[in-house]
């Protein structure tokens, strides 16, 4: 059998009877061959696959050829370390060249026939320059990404992170022509922002959205990394007590008046859990005394002491232990204490009951004296908040503040004498938060404005007027979008967009503005 399509020479010889005769002239001929109607290209590595192409194709592009592999960098995102923004770091991304592919080809002659396979050849997809971009999520989930800018170095400061400290996810997406896009594992980051502030004359402190405490004075701000994550705390100039999410109470700092609640006045190092407090729902503190509202039973338990202001069953007890519980507040949901008296709000009707010193009517009783056990104030129903100052008390009912007790500095918000009868504060509505301390009261309105009234010692009213006191609430200057407020005897603070603004006395730098100068209008706490 001749090879298919090979040419062959032919001659014809005429034969006689003897088998001889001359040859004809030579002629050539070739078996007819099938036309090549297409080609098959086989990729034998890195994974077998076959492609069929038309017969008139002279160049074939393997669009499925292996791509270069991008190895993303590893990123980190800061969480509540600076007010400036979220600090991002990444190691550089790199690329691994595409895998080499092996090819061979054969022609197709019809439905079933084909030519032999060609010899093998190898090829590799080319790749372009590697580029990377920082990306940030639109919310606190690792989805819906938006670009922040090209990665020209290994770090970036996201100054557009939410001012209020809402967390965002960050990643670096790397891409290249001829390579597969790849993103580094996302990391969660947040700008430093506060949810709670507790000023104090010696040192002020604030709690961030994630429950980390910072404190500041003339030496600048310090992050209290030794403390656990908290949901609430009390401040005694940097010492205090905190409440974690499980309801456990722990205290830290000095113990000269039994502030640690361990039944002694001995110094301690680190955190101490108050003896016998159990699970608590909230804390209140004033001076050297702290009280906790127990989760079960609504019992108010107090520890620590303060000379001249017993609020305990045995005022002669020189050292502290767990002092006189208020066990007749079975449905208490909120608590506030001063140096000499305390009040609790009971649910679900929003009634107020107070106990302790009543020499100015701060318990809502007409008769002066000291009352060991709490009694309900009949004029208050439907309260949603309460607060107490040195010798006055206030409640919030339907957005309206009502106060009673001492009024020698106008702290009741109305002109007149001391009174045990709750009085609506003048020129005030749409209140969402209130605070009182010593002889001054402040509130936060629904729109974010802050108003204060009462004594203006140290400029604590915050309006810059220099007046001695005011029985009418005055607007605190330059605060328009407050989300929380805090007070002490000589300092007030407000949180606005996660930053902290304070005003009043500043002898130890507790306003946090880097000076010790008294301020009668708010200044911003300087944070990292």
Secondary structure, 3 states (H helix, E strand, C coil): CCCCCCEEEECCECCCCCCCCCECCCEEEECCCCCCCEEEEEEEECCCEEEEEECCCCCCCCCCCCCEEEECCCEEECECCCCCCEEEEECCCEEECCCCEEEEEEEECCCCCECCCCCCEEECCCCCCCEEEEEEECCCCCCCEEEEEECCCCEEEECCCCCCCCCEEEEEEEECCCECCEECCCEEEECCCEEEEECCCCCEEEEECCCCEEEEECCEEEECCCCCCCCEEEEECCEEEEECCCCCEEEECCCCCCCCCCCCCCCCCCCECCCCCCCEEEEEEECCEEEEEECCCCCEEEEECCCCCCCCCCCCCCCCCEEEEECCCCCEEEEEECCCEEEEEECCCCEEEEEEECCCCCCCCCCCCEEEEEEECCCCCCEEEEEECCCEEEEEECCEEEEEECCCCCCCCCCCCCEEEEEECCCCCCEEEEEEECCEEEEEECCCCEEEEEECHHHCCCCCCCCCEEEEEEECCCCCCEEEEEECCCEEEEEECCEEEEEECCCCCCCCCCCCCCEEEEEECCCC
